[in-house]
Amino acid sequence: MAAASLIFITGGVRSGKSSFAERMAVELAVKNDGSQLTYLATGVASDQEMRERIAKHQSDRMHGKFRWRTVEQSQNIGEIAGLFNKEDIILIDCVTTLLNNELFSSNQNWDDSLLSHVTETIMSGINAIRERAKVLIVVSNEVFYESIAENELVFSYAQILGRIHQQIVKKCDHAFLVEAGIPINMKGVRE
């Protein structure tokens, strides 16, 4: 079975990347009549702001013209690959939240072994879902605009996120950077 088309979308906080990803998924569903829109949510409602953000995203998808199936999986996304099939257009939102969940669920030190394990868990999950889907859209955040050298934990986090981004972009068909709501095509030609 051929792997799904892989689209990577990144941008700063509140850049409009999730909205762009959702619009793209809907456009693809329209082109591929009969495709199931699936939103793989990685967020955990850990505080009031996150609860409000999750509720807004859910409301936006529920009240739109197109119906989304929402699957919530905050860790080990590869475990749910069996839920999907070649008719699914899947949007994973987002890698940075997934990385947070994977790293902070572990009570281990952030050594090279843990960082490698977390990278492998995330990438194998993305690959497993990609093998089952029609299209996989992966959203992430750019955290590299801020000064990170002063905090070792933040520096380690940025390094692992950078490695994950590079692996995804190497495999993806299309990559976009969203700045102030404007998508910039970084890889592939959008049809």
C-alpha positions in Angstrom: 0.0 0.0 0.0 1.4 3.4 -1.0 2.0 6.0 1.7 -0.4 8.9 1.9 0.5 12.4 0.6 2.2 14.2 3.5 1.8 17.9 4.0 3.8 19.8 6.8 2.5 23.2 8.0 4.4 25.2 10.5 4.4 28.8 11.8 4.6 30.9 15.0 2.0 30.9 17.8 -1.3 32.3 16.5 0.0 32.6 13.0 -3.0 31.0 11.4 -1.4 27.7 10.6 -4.2 25.6 12.1 -6.9 27.5 10.2 -4.9 27.1 7.0 -4.4 23.4 7.6 -8.2 22.9 8.2 -9.0 24.8 5.0 -6.6 22.7 3.1 -8.0 19.5 4.5 -11.6 20.6 3.5 -10.4 21.5 0.0 -8.8 18.0 -0.4 -12.0 16.4 0.9 -14.0 18.2 -1.7 -11.6 17.1 -4.5 -11.7 13.5 -3.2 -15.5 13.0 -2.8 -16.2 10.5 0.0 -13.1 11.3 2.0 -13.4 11.4 5.8 -12.0 14.5 7.5 -10.3 13.4 10.7 -8.8 15.8 13.3 -6.2 14.1 15.4 -6.0 16.4 18.5 -2.9 16.1 20.7 -3.8 18.8 23.2 -4.6 18.2 26.8 -6.9 20.6 28.7 -4.4 21.3 31.4 -5.4 24.9 32.2 -8.2 27.4 31.4 -6.5 28.8 28.3 -6.0 25.4 26.8 -9.6 24.4 27.6 -10.8 27.5 25.8 -8.5 26.8 22.8 -9.7 23.2 22.5 -13.4 24.3 22.9 -12.9 26.9 20.1 -11.3 24.4 17.7 -14.0 21.9 18.4 -16.8 24.5 17.9 -15.2 25.6 14.6 -15.1 22.1 13.3 -18.7 21.2 14.5 -20.3 24.3 13.0 -18.6 24.2 9.6 -20.1 23.0 6.4 -18.0 19.8 6.6 -18.2 17.2 9.4 -15.0 16.3 11.1 -14.3 13.1 13.1 -12.2 14.1 16.1 -9.8 11.6 17.6 -8.0 12.7 20.8 -4.6 11.1 21.4 -2.1 13.0 23.4 0.7 10.4 23.2 1.8 7.4 21.2 -0.2 8.4 18.1 0.9 5.2 16.3 -1.3 3.2 18.6 -4.4 4.5 16.8 -3.2 4.0 13.2 -5.7 1.2 12.8 -8.6 3.6 13.1 -7.8 5.1 9.7 -8.1 4.0 6.1 -7.2 5.1 2.6 -10.3 7.4 2.5 -9.1 9.5 5.5 -7.7 13.0 5.2 -6.1 13.4 8.6 -4.9 16.6 10.3 -2.5 16.2 13.2 -2.5 19.3 15.4 0.1 19.6 16.6 3.6 18.1 16.8 4.9 20.6 19.5 2.0 19.6 21.8 2.7 15.9 21.1 6.4 16.4 21.9 5.5 18.2 25.2 3.2 15.3 26.1 5.8 12.6 25.3 8.6 14.4 27.1 6.8 15.5 30.2 4.9 12.2 30.7 8.3 10.6 31.4 9.9 10.9 34.8 13.3 10.4 33.2 16.1 12.8 32.7 16.3 14.4 29.3 19.3 12.4 28.2 20.1 11.4 24.6 18.4 8.0 25.1 15.1 9.6 26.1 15.3 12.2 23.3 16.0 9.5 20.7 13.1 7.4 22.0 10.7 10.3 21.9 11.8 11.2 18.4 11.3 7.6 17.3 7.9 7.3 19.0 6.6 10.5 17.2 8.1 9.7 13.8 7.0 6.0 13.9 3.5 7.2 14.8 3.4 9.7 11.9 4.7 7.0 9.6 2.1 4.4 10.8 -0.8 6.8 10.3 0.6 7.9 6.9 0.6 4.3 5.7 -3.1 4.1 6.4 -4.4 7.5 5.2 -5.2 9.2 1.9 -3.6 12.5 3.0 -1.8 13.4 6.2 -1.4 17.0 7.2 0.9 17.6 10.1 0.9 21.0 12.0 3.7 22.2 14.2 5.0 25.4 15.8 8.1 27.4 15.0 9.8 28.0 18.4 13.1 29.0 16.9 12.4 32.7 16.8 12.9 33.1 20.5 16.2 33.1 22.4 16.7 29.6 23.7 20.4 29.4 24.6 19.9 30.6 28.2 17.7 27.6 29.3 19.1 24.1 28.9 15.6 22.5 29.0 14.3 24.9 26.3 17.5 24.3 24.2 17.0 20.5 24.4 13.4 20.9 23.5 14.2 23.1 20.5 16.9 20.6 19.3 14.6 17.6 19.4 11.7 19.6 17.7 14.2 20.7 15.0 15.2 17.1 14.3 11.6 16.0 14.1 10.8 18.9 11.7 13.7 18.0 9.5 12.6 14.3 9.3 9.0 15.3 8.4 10.1 17.8 5.8 12.5 15.3 4.2 9.6 12.9 3.7 6.8 15.4 3.0 5.4 16.2 -0.4 4.5 19.8 0.5 5.7 22.1 3.3 4.3 25.5 4.2 5.3 28.2 6.6 2.4 30.4 7.8 3.2 34.0 8.8 0.4 36.4 9.9 -2.1 34.2 8.2 -0.2 34.0 4.9 1.0 30.6 3.8 4.4 30.5 2.2 5.1 27.4 0.1 8.5 26.0 1.1 8.4 22.6 -0.6 6.4 21.1 -3.4 4.0 22.7 -5.8 0.5 23.3 -4.6 -2.1 22.3 -7.2 
